[in-house]
Amino acid sequence: MGVGSDDFESMDILDADDVPLYSQRYKKNMEADIVQFVPFREFRNNPQELAKQTLEEVPGQLLNFMKKRNIVPLPANEENRRRIQQNLSRQRSLGQSQKNARQFFEKRKETFM
């Protein structure tokens, strides 16, 4: 979070929302950034929006991490296990996009907030 009136251009670069970070060491674009930069001055009078903007990328990053490692959440009971299996089968057959995942978590965030 950027606090103050300084120019936070270098933080925007690290955030990499517009242009992916490039690794000189590995000579390739990085798969993800590890920064979600939010200028406090833009949201200081709206704590809900400040929290929303600050946490915006977390659900997608968690999903990507889990998918890359083929980690499936443990079901709380048999019905949830069956539902998870059905959703996974449906996703695989439809080739669910990251956009759908973002929409899913956007709804969850709105409900949560």
C-alpha positions in Angstrom: 0.0 0.0 0.0 1.4 3.4 -1.0 0.8 6.0 1.7 1.6 9.6 1.0 1.8 11.9 -2.1 4.9 10.4 -3.7 5.0 9.0 -7.2 4.6 5.2 -6.8 5.4 4.4 -10.4 8.0 1.7 -9.5 5.4 -0.1 -7.4 3.0 -0.1 -10.3 5.7 -1.8 -12.3 6.2 -4.5 -9.6 2.4 -5.0 -9.5 2.7 -6.1 -13.1 -1.0 -5.8 -13.9 -0.4 -4.1 -17.3 3.0 -5.5 -18.3 4.3 -8.8 -17.0 7.6 -8.8 -15.1 10.6 -10.1 -17.0 13.3 -12.1 -15.4 16.8 -11.3 -16.6 18.1 -14.4 -14.9 15.7 -16.8 -16.6 15.2 -14.8 -19.8 11.4 -15.0 -19.7 8.3 -13.3 -18.4 7.3 -14.3 -14.9 4.1 -16.3 -14.5 2.7 -14.0 -11.8 3.6 -11.0 -9.7 3.7 -11.1 -5.9 2.6 -7.5 -5.4 -0.9 -5.9 -5.3 -0.2 -2.2 -5.1 -2.9 0.1 -3.9 -2.4 3.8 -3.4 -4.0 4.7 -0.1 -4.8 8.2 -1.1 -7.3 7.0 -3.7 -9.3 5.0 -1.1 -8.7 6.6 2.3 -12.3 7.6 2.6 -13.7 4.2 1.6 -12.3 1.4 3.7 -14.5 -1.3 2.0 -13.1 -0.4 -1.4 -9.6 -0.2 0.0 -9.9 -3.7 1.4 -11.5 -4.9 -1.9 -8.7 -3.5 -4.0 -5.9 -4.7 -1.6 -7.2 -8.3 -1.6 -8.4 -8.4 -5.2 -5.8 -10.7 -6.6 -5.6 -13.2 -3.7 -8.4 -15.6 -4.8 -7.0 -15.9 -8.4 -3.4 -16.4 -7.1 -4.6 -19.1 -4.7 -6.5 -20.9 -7.4 -3.6 -20.8 -9.8 -1.3 -22.1 -7.1 -3.6 -25.0 -6.4 -4.2 -25.8 -10.1 -0.5 -25.8 -10.9 0.1 -28.4 -8.2 -3.1 -30.4 -8.8 -4.3 -29.8 -5.3 -8.0 -30.4 -4.8 -9.7 -29.1 -1.6 -10.7 -31.8 0.9 -14.5 -32.1 1.1 -16.2 -31.5 4.5 -18.5 -34.5 3.8 -19.6 -37.0 1.2 -22.1 -34.6 -0.5 -19.4 -31.9 -0.8 -16.9 -34.5 -2.2 -19.4 -35.5 -4.8 -20.1 -31.9 -5.7 -16.4 -31.1 -6.0 -15.9 -34.1 -8.3 -18.8 -33.1 -10.5 -17.5 -29.5 -10.7 -14.0 -30.7 -11.5 -15.4 -33.0 -14.2 -17.5 -30.2 -15.7 -14.6 -27.8 -15.6 -12.3 -30.2 -17.4 -14.9 -31.0 -20.0 -15.6 -27.3 -20.6 -12.0 -26.2 -20.2 -13.0 -23.6 -17.6 -11.2 -20.3 -18.1 -9.5 -18.2 -15.5 -12.2 -15.6 -16.2 -14.8 -18.0 -14.8 -12.7 -18.5 -11.7 -12.4 -14.7 -11.2 -16.2 -14.3 -11.5 -16.7 -17.1 -9.0 -14.4 -15.4 -6.4 -15.7 -12.0 -7.2 -19.1 -13.1 -6.1 -17.6 -14.7 -3.0 -15.8 -11.5 -2.1 -18.9 -9.4 -2.5 -20.8 -11.8 -0.3 -18.0 -11.8 2.3 -17.7 -8.0 2.3 
